[in-house]
Amino acid sequence: MISNEEKLSALFDGELDAAELDEFIDAVSDDPMLENKMSLYSLLSLSMADRNKAIPINKNVNTSF
């Protein structure tokens, strides 16, 4: 059996089947820390998908990616 940490990674790699996804969603809804990690992974994934659309939250951040 794989851990929720591994399932989280598998989720973003598109490697969970429907049953595993349902099980993982139940686990996330019962675990606020896991829910926070999933949110952070989502933000990271979105920012890596299109770096030109990432918006810096600090005006002093160098935006020349």
N, C-alpha and C positions, 0 to 999 in steps of 0.2 A: 504494500500500500504506500502510495506516495504522500508526502506531507502537503499541507496547504501552501507552503512556500513554493514547492515544486509545481503545484497545480496553478498557482498564480503566474508563474513563468510560462507554463504550458498554455495558459489562456491567451497570453499575448503573443505566443508563437503559433496560435491557431491549432493546437494539438489536442484539445479536449473534445471528446465526443459529447453527444447530447446528454447522456446520463451523467457523465463526469461534470459537465457544465451545471446541470441542475443541482448536483451534490455540492459543488463549489459555491454556487449562489446561496444555498442554505447556510453553508459554513460562514460566508461573508456576513450574512444578515445576523448571525449570532456572535460575531467577533468584531468589536469596534476597531481593534488594532489592525486586523486583517483588512477591514474596510478602508482604513486610512492608507495602508500599503497599496491597495488596489487603486485608490484615487491617485496616489503619487506615481505609480506605474503608468496610469492612464495619461497623466500630464507629461511624463517623460516620453512616452510613446508618441504622443501628438507633437511634441516639440521636435523630436528626432525625425518625424515623418516629413516635416516641411519647416526647416530652420528659418526660412525667410518669413514665415508667418508668426514666429515666436516674438512676443512683445516683452522687452525687458521691464522689470518692475522698478528698477533703479535708474534714474536718468544719467548716472555716471558710468553705467555699464558700457563697455566697448561693444558696439553693434556690428563690427566688421568681422563676420564669421568667415 
